[in-house]
Amino acid sequence: MAIVSVSLKSETLNELDRLVRQGGYKGRSDAVKTAVHLLSREIEQQEGMDGKVSGILILVHDERYEAAFSNARHQFEDIIKTLIHNQIGRGKCLELFILEGDYTQVEELLKACRKSGRAQYLKLITT
């Protein structure tokens, strides 16, 4: 088995330790393996999509990083049918994007949100 070194901010490490305790994992490695597996499954489900899709994109981010997502909202406004933005307290914003369009564009929107490095939660639900 390969050993991988990862750099984490202290708050992310604290979150990982909390997941280990509350999730009943043997240690950090097991929690990280599970997280990688879950993310991999989510991306695999999206890989089979093509053509026109409808769905909801849920995004949570720190309100200080609003600008990181503003460009994406404008760049993909042709597939964003409705956008709900709400400050949910503790300096966090919740955005719900109701989307309709070609999946390649939806996928590009997802990638833009991921690449910003500022999304605390990002989930696509499609029909």
Secondary structure by P-SEA (a helix, b strand, c coil): cbbbbbbbcaaaaaaaaaaaaaaccccaaaaaaaaaaaaaaaaaaacccccbbbbbbbbbbcccccccaaaaaaaacccccbbbbbbccccbbbbbbbccccaaaaaaaaaaaaaaccccbbbbbcc
